[in-house]
């Protein structure tokens, strides 16, 4: 227990340092999320050995991941992404999965990448909406047309793989019972969403506004309870807790959307992005084994190949966006879409724990995910800035 305060102090310092570094007057501003991951790598056991991602720190990182997905679900505006953005996003994700399956079957047959094709394909088809949302928000693009299509595509790249790993890759029960639990969870989520929509009475809103200004902070506590309830429910049904947190955020978002919920959203922002979520990204960096990049003769080639496949797989759906995105927006869109880490880590852990994937193969896959988080948002932001400057009158 004596080591925890010093390690937590170091993580808190890194969390404070990341936004400060992002504000330095340099030629290019790195996203805060990227800086948090980089600082985590630096202080972690694979570099400076200043902190270890275990014990209480690991628990806080899991809370940070759950809160991150809760905030992502909370911030999705379904009124904005419904219709064409949603249709393109869903169609684009299925196209990505098909391309990823084809590529992984080929590379698995020739022995270049040794991993279960379905497991690797699902990992390659992911998009880290939780990573992209704060970046798009910081750049003021979350509510733009580009941001709307990006959020829809990222939501599909998050929810689609979640459904597959929950249905096929984590069979804690037999197939029929597991499917029944999955359907039951979805039904409960829909019922909760319907109740949330019908609960938006003026009397309830006024009560929430009044109690939110007191020490009770009732609306905040209700949101935390809802998140824990859905996470516990997902765990009981044998589903991944990430799905529970995401569903809880969607339900809460239906209640607090609009101007009436702005103050509550600000408070949840402060808890999430000011406290728990940075811990998740810093610990993700601490968990990254840098030596995996050269653990085997072909490791660097495999990491580079998988990183390229991430861009290819999530960039293929651009053929569907010819009318929606300008030529200058397509390459940044592809790099943003190819950014994936949280679900890649989860899928890799499932593969190792189930015996479907060797630890060194999982490390290669996670390394590609880490490269995508460290590099792809930077390239996307750089390209967006370059094209914006190019088109200025």
C-alpha positions as CSV (number, residue, x, y, z in Angstrom):
1,X,0.0,0.0,0.0
2,X,2.9,2.4,0.7
3,X,3.9,2.5,-3.0
4,X,0.4,3.6,-4.2
5,X,0.5,7.2,-3.1
6,X,3.7,8.0,-4.9
7,X,2.6,6.2,-8.1
8,X,-0.7,7.9,-8.0
9,X,1.1,11.2,-7.5
10,X,3.2,10.5,-10.6
11,X,0.1,9.6,-12.7
12,X,-1.7,12.7,-11.4
13,X,1.3,14.8,-12.4
14,X,1.4,13.2,-15.9
15,X,-2.4,13.9,-16.3
16,X,-1.7,17.6,-15.4
17,X,1.3,17.8,-17.6
18,X,-0.3,16.5,-20.8
19,X,-2.7,19.5,-21.4
20,X,0.1,21.9,-20.4
21,X,2.4,20.3,-23.1
22,X,-0.5,20.5,-25.6
23,X,-0.6,24.3,-25.0
24,X,3.1,24.9,-25.7
25,X,3.5,27.4,-28.6
26,X,5.0,25.0,-31.1
27,X,4.4,24.6,-34.8
28,X,2.0,21.7,-34.2
29,X,-0.2,20.9,-31.2
30,X,-0.3,17.2,-30.2
31,X,-3.7,15.9,-29.0
32,X,-3.9,15.6,-25.2
33,X,-4.9,11.9,-25.5
34,X,-1.7,11.1,-27.4
35,X,0.4,13.0,-24.9
36,X,-1.2,11.0,-22.0
37,X,-0.3,7.7,-23.7
38,X,3.2,8.9,-24.4
39,X,3.7,10.0,-20.8
40,X,2.4,6.6,-19.6
41,X,4.9,4.8,-21.8
42,X,7.7,7.0,-20.4
43,X,6.9,6.4,-16.7
44,X,5.8,2.8,-17.1
45,X,7.6,-0.5,-16.3
46,X,8.9,-0.9,-19.8
47,X,10.9,2.4,-19.9
48,X,11.7,4.4,-16.7
49,X,10.2,1.9,-14.3
50,X,8.6,4.7,-12.2
51,X,5.1,3.1,-11.9
52,X,3.4,-0.2,-12.4
53,X,-0.1,-0.6,-13.8
54,X,-1.4,-3.0,-11.2
55,X,-3.4,-3.1,-8.0
56,X,-5.4,0.0,-7.3
57,X,-4.0,1.8,-10.3
58,X,-5.3,-1.0,-12.6
59,X,-8.7,-0.7,-11.0
60,X,-8.8,3.0,-11.5
61,X,-7.8,2.5,-15.1
62,X,-10.8,0.2,-15.6
63,X,-13.1,2.8,-14.0
64,X,-11.6,5.3,-16.4
65,X,-12.3,3.0,-19.4
66,X,-15.9,2.6,-18.2
67,X,-16.3,6.3,-17.7
68,X,-14.8,7.0,-21.1
69,X,-17.4,4.8,-22.9
70,X,-20.1,6.2,-20.7
71,X,-19.1,9.8,-21.9
72,X,-19.0,8.6,-25.5
73,X,-22.5,7.2,-25.3
74,X,-23.6,10.3,-23.5
75,X,-22.3,12.7,-26.2
76,X,-23.6,10.8,-29.2
77,X,-26.4,12.9,-30.7
78,X,-28.6,10.3,-32.4
79,X,-30.8,13.0,-33.9
80,X,-27.8,14.3,-35.8
81,X,-26.3,10.9,-37.0
82,X,-29.6,9.2,-37.8
83,X,-30.4,8.8,-41.5
84,X,-27.6,8.9,-44.0
85,X,-24.6,9.2,-41.5
86,X,-25.8,6.1,-39.7
87,X,-26.5,4.2,-42.9
88,X,-23.1,5.0,-44.3
89,X,-21.4,4.2,-41.0
90,X,-23.0,0.8,-40.6
91,X,-22.5,-0.2,-44.3
92,X,-18.9,1.1,-44.1
93,X,-18.2,-1.0,-41.0
94,X,-19.5,-4.2,-42.6
95,X,-17.4,-3.4,-45.6
96,X,-14.3,-2.9,-43.4
97,X,-15.0,-6.3,-41.6
98,X,-15.2,-8.1,-45.0
99,X,-12.0,-6.6,-46.2
100,X,-10.3,-7.3,-42.9
101,X,-11.4,-11.0,-43.0
102,X,-10.1,-11.4,-46.5
103,X,-6.8,-9.9,-45.7
104,X,-6.3,-11.9,-42.5
105,X,-7.2,-15.2,-44.1
106,X,-4.6,-14.5,-46.8
107,X,-1.8,-13.4,-44.4
108,X,-2.6,-16.3,-42.0
109,X,-2.4,-18.8,-44.9
110,X,1.1,-17.5,-45.9
111,X,2.2,-17.3,-42.3
112,X,3.1,-13.6,-42.4
113,X,0.7,-12.8,-39.5
114,X,-0.1,-15.7,-37.2
115,X,-3.4,-14.9,-35.5
116,X,-7.0,-16.2,-35.6
117,X,-8.4,-14.5,-38.7
118,X,-11.8,-13.6,-37.1
119,X,-10.1,-12.3,-34.0
120,X,-7.6,-10.1,-35.9
121,X,-10.3,-9.0,-38.4
122,X,-12.6,-7.7,-35.7
123,X,-9.6,-5.9,-34.1
124,X,-8.7,-4.3,-37.4
125,X,-12.3,-3.1,-37.9
126,X,-12.5,-1.1,-34.7
127,X,-12.4,2.7,-34.3
128,X,-11.7,4.2,-30.9
129,X,-14.5,6.7,-30.6
130,X,-13.5,7.3,-27.0
131,X,-10.1,8.5,-28.3
132,X,-11.5,10.6,-31.2
133,X,-14.3,12.3,-29.3
134,X,-12.1,14.5,-27.1
135,X,-9.8,15.3,-30.1
136,X,-12.7,16.4,-32.3
137,X,-14.2,18.3,-29.4
138,X,-10.9,20.1,-28.7
139,X,-10.7,21.1,-32.3
140,X,-14.3,22.3,-32.4
141,X,-15.2,19.8,-35.1
142,X,-17.6,17.6,-33.1
143,X,-20.7,19.5,-34.3
144,X,-19.5,20.1,-37.9
145,X,-20.6,18.0,-40.9
146,X,-17.3,16.3,-40.9
147,X,-17.5,15.6,-37.2
148,X,-21.1,14.2,-37.6
149,X,-20.0,11.6,-40.2
150,X,-16.8,10.9,-38.2
151,X,-18.7,10.2,-35.0
152,X,-21.2,8.0,-36.8
153,X,-18.5,6.0,-38.4
154,X,-16.6,5.7,-35.1
155,X,-19.7,4.7,-33.2
156,X,-20.2,1.8,-35.8
157,X,-16.6,0.9,-35.4
158,X,-17.0,0.7,-31.7
159,X,-20.5,-0.9,-31.4
160,X,-20.1,-3.5,-34.2
161,X,-16.9,-5.1,-32.8
162,X,-18.5,-5.0,-29.3
163,X,-21.5,-7.0,-30.6
164,X,-19.2,-9.6,-32.2
165,X,-16.9,-10.1,-29.2
166,X,-19.9,-10.3,-26.9
167,X,-21.7,-12.8,-29.1
168,X,-18.9,-14.9,-30.5
169,X,-15.6,-14.4,-28.7
170,X,-16.5,-14.4,-25.0
171,X,-18.9,-17.4,-24.7
172,X,-19.2,-17.6,-20.9
173,X,-22.4,-19.7,-21.4
174,X,-23.5,-22.1,-24.2
175,X,-24.4,-20.4,-27.5
176,X,-28.1,-20.3,-27.0
177,X,-28.0,-19.1,-23.4
178,X,-25.4,-16.5,-24.3
179,X,-27.5,-15.2,-27.2
180,X,-30.5,-15.1,-24.9
181,X,-28.6,-13.0,-22.4
182,X,-27.4,-10.7,-25.1
183,X,-31.0,-10.1,-26.4
184,X,-32.2,-9.6,-22.8
185,X,-29.6,-7.0,-22.2
186,X,-30.5,-5.1,-25.4
187,X,-34.2,-5.3,-24.4
188,X,-33.5,-3.9,-21.0
189,X,-31.4,-1.1,-22.6
190,X,-34.3,-0.2,-24.9
191,X,-36.8,-0.2,-22.1
192,X,-34.5,2.0,-20.1
193,X,-34.1,4.3,-23.1
194,X,-37.9,4.5,-23.5
195,X,-38.3,5.3,-19.8
196,X,-35.6,8.0,-20.1
197,X,-37.4,9.7,-23.0
198,X,-40.7,9.7,-21.1
199,X,-39.1,10.9,-17.9
200,X,-38.2,14.4,-19.4
201,X,-41.0,16.2,-17.6
202,X,-40.5,19.9,-16.6
203,X,-41.2,19.0,-13.0
204,X,-38.4,16.4,-12.9
205,X,-36.0,18.7,-14.8
206,X,-36.7,21.5,-12.3
207,X,-36.1,19.2,-9.4
208,X,-32.8,18.0,-10.9
209,X,-31.7,21.5,-11.5
210,X,-32.4,22.5,-7.9
211,X,-30.7,19.5,-6.4
212,X,-27.7,19.9,-8.7
213,X,-26.8,23.2,-7.0
214,X,-26.8,21.5,-3.5
215,X,-24.2,19.2,-1.8
216,X,-26.4,16.3,-2.7
217,X,-25.6,16.5,-6.5
218,X,-28.5,14.1,-7.2
219,X,-28.3,14.1,-11.0
220,X,-24.6,13.3,-10.9
221,X,-25.2,10.5,-8.5
222,X,-28.0,9.1,-10.6
223,X,-25.7,9.0,-13.6
224,X,-23.0,7.2,-11.7
225,X,-25.5,4.7,-10.4
226,X,-26.9,4.1,-13.9
227,X,-23.4,3.5,-15.2
228,X,-22.5,1.0,-12.4
229,X,-25.9,-0.7,-12.8
230,X,-25.4,-1.3,-16.6
231,X,-21.8,-2.4,-16.1
232,X,-22.8,-4.8,-13.4
233,X,-25.7,-6.1,-15.5
234,X,-23.5,-6.6,-18.6
235,X,-21.0,-8.5,-16.4
236,X,-23.8,-10.7,-14.9
237,X,-24.9,-11.5,-18.5
238,X,-21.4,-12.5,-19.5
239,X,-21.0,-9.5,-21.7
240,X,-18.1,-7.1,-21.8
241,X,-18.4,-4.2,-19.3
242,X,-17.6,-1.8,-22.0
243,X,-21.0,-2.5,-23.6
244,X,-22.7,-1.8,-20.3
245,X,-20.9,1.6,-19.9
246,X,-21.7,2.6,-23.5
247,X,-25.4,1.6,-23.1
248,X,-25.6,3.6,-19.8
249,X,-24.2,6.7,-21.5
250,X,-26.7,6.4,-24.3
251,X,-29.6,6.1,-21.9
252,X,-28.4,9.0,-19.8
253,X,-27.8,11.1,-22.9
254,X,-31.5,10.8,-23.9
255,X,-32.5,12.3,-20.6
256,X,-30.0,15.2,-20.3
257,X,-29.8,16.3,-24.0
258,X,-30.6,19.9,-24.7
259,X,-29.8,23.1,-22.8
260,X,-31.3,21.8,-19.6
261,X,-28.6,19.2,-19.3
262,X,-25.6,21.4,-20.1
263,X,-24.6,21.9,-16.5
264,X,-24.9,18.2,-15.7
265,X,-22.8,17.4,-18.7
266,X,-20.1,19.9,-17.6
267,X,-20.0,18.2,-14.1
268,X,-19.7,14.7,-15.7
269,X,-17.0,16.1,-18.0
270,X,-15.0,17.3,-15.0
271,X,-15.2,13.9,-13.3
272,X,-14.4,12.0,-16.5
273,X,-11.9,14.1,-18.5
274,X,-10.5,15.8,-15.4
275,X,-9.9,12.6,-13.3
276,X,-10.7,9.1,-14.4
277,X,-10.3,9.1,-18.2
278,X,-6.7,10.4,-18.2
279,X,-5.7,7.6,-15.8
280,X,-7.0,5.1,-18.4
281,X,-4.9,6.5,-21.2
282,X,-1.8,6.9,-19.0
283,X,-2.1,3.3,-17.8
284,X,-2.7,2.2,-21.4
285,X,0.7,3.7,-22.2
286,X,2.2,2.0,-19.1
287,X,1.0,-1.4,-20.2
288,X,2.6,-1.0,-23.7
289,X,5.6,-3.2,-24.0
290,X,7.9,-1.2,-26.3
291,X,10.2,-4.2,-26.7
292,X,7.4,-6.0,-28.6
293,X,8.3,-3.8,-31.5
294,X,11.5,-5.8,-31.9
295,X,10.7,-9.0,-30.0
296,X,11.1,-11.1,-33.2
297,X,12.9,-10.7,-36.5
298,X,9.6,-10.1,-38.3
299,X,8.0,-8.1,-35.5
300,X,8.7,-4.6,-36.9
301,X,7.4,-5.7,-40.3
302,X,4.3,-7.2,-38.8
303,X,3.5,-4.1,-36.7
304,X,4.0,-1.9,-39.7
305,X,1.8,-4.2,-41.8
306,X,-1.0,-4.3,-39.3
307,X,-0.8,-0.5,-38.9
308,X,-1.1,-0.2,-42.7
309,X,-4.0,-2.7,-42.7
310,X,-5.8,-0.5,-40.1
311,X,-5.7,2.4,-42.5
312,X,-6.7,0.2,-45.5
313,X,-9.6,-1.6,-43.7
314,X,-11.1,1.5,-42.2
315,X,-10.3,3.6,-45.3
316,X,-12.1,1.3,-47.7
317,X,-15.6,2.7,-46.7
318,X,-14.5,6.1,-48.2
319,X,-15.9,4.8,-51.5
320,X,-19.4,5.3,-49.9
321,X,-18.6,8.9,-48.9
322,X,-17.9,10.4,-52.3
323,X,-20.8,12.9,-52.0
324,X,-20.5,13.6,-48.3
325,X,-16.8,14.3,-47.9
326,X,-14.6,16.7,-50.0
327,X,-11.3,15.2,-51.4
328,X,-9.4,17.1,-48.7
329,X,-11.5,15.5,-45.9
330,X,-11.1,11.9,-47.1
331,X,-7.6,11.1,-46.0
332,X,-8.0,12.7,-42.5
333,X,-11.3,10.7,-42.2
334,X,-9.4,7.5,-43.0
335,X,-6.7,8.2,-40.4
336,X,-9.2,9.1,-37.8
337,X,-11.3,5.9,-38.5
338,X,-8.2,3.8,-38.3
339,X,-7.4,4.9,-34.8
340,X,-8.1,2.0,-32.4
341,X,-6.7,0.8,-29.1
342,X,-9.2,0.1,-26.3
343,X,-11.0,-2.7,-28.1
344,X,-7.8,-4.0,-29.7
345,X,-6.5,-4.5,-26.2
346,X,-9.7,-6.1,-25.0
347,X,-9.8,-8.5,-28.1
348,X,-6.1,-9.4,-27.6
349,X,-6.7,-10.2,-23.9
350,X,-9.7,-12.4,-24.9
351,X,-7.5,-14.2,-27.4
352,X,-4.7,-14.9,-24.9
353,X,-7.0,-15.9,-22.1
354,X,-9.0,-18.3,-24.3
355,X,-5.8,-19.8,-25.8
356,X,-6.6,-18.6,-29.3
357,X,-3.7,-16.3,-29.5
358,X,-0.1,-16.5,-28.3
359,X,1.0,-13.6,-26.0
360,X,3.7,-12.4,-28.4
361,X,1.2,-12.3,-31.3
362,X,-1.2,-10.3,-29.0
363,X,1.7,-7.9,-28.3
364,X,2.2,-7.3,-32.0
365,X,-1.5,-6.5,-32.4
366,X,-1.6,-4.2,-29.4
367,X,1.6,-2.5,-30.8
368,X,-0.2,-1.7,-34.0
369,X,-3.1,-0.3,-32.0
370,X,-0.7,1.8,-30.0
371,X,0.9,3.1,-33.2
372,X,-2.5,4.0,-34.5
373,X,-3.3,6.1,-31.4
374,X,0.1,7.8,-31.3
375,X,0.4,8.5,-35.1
376,X,-2.9,8.5,-36.9
377,X,-4.7,11.4,-35.0
378,X,-1.6,13.5,-35.4
379,X,-1.5,12.8,-39.2
380,X,-5.3,13.5,-39.4
381,X,-5.0,16.8,-37.4
382,X,-1.9,17.8,-39.5
383,X,-3.7,17.2,-42.7
384,X,-6.9,19.0,-41.6
385,X,-4.8,22.0,-40.6
386,X,-2.8,21.9,-43.8
387,X,-5.9,21.8,-46.0
388,X,-7.6,24.5,-44.0
389,X,-4.6,26.8,-44.4
390,X,-4.4,25.9,-48.1
391,X,-8.0,26.9,-48.7
392,X,-7.9,30.2,-46.8
393,X,-8.5,33.2,-49.1
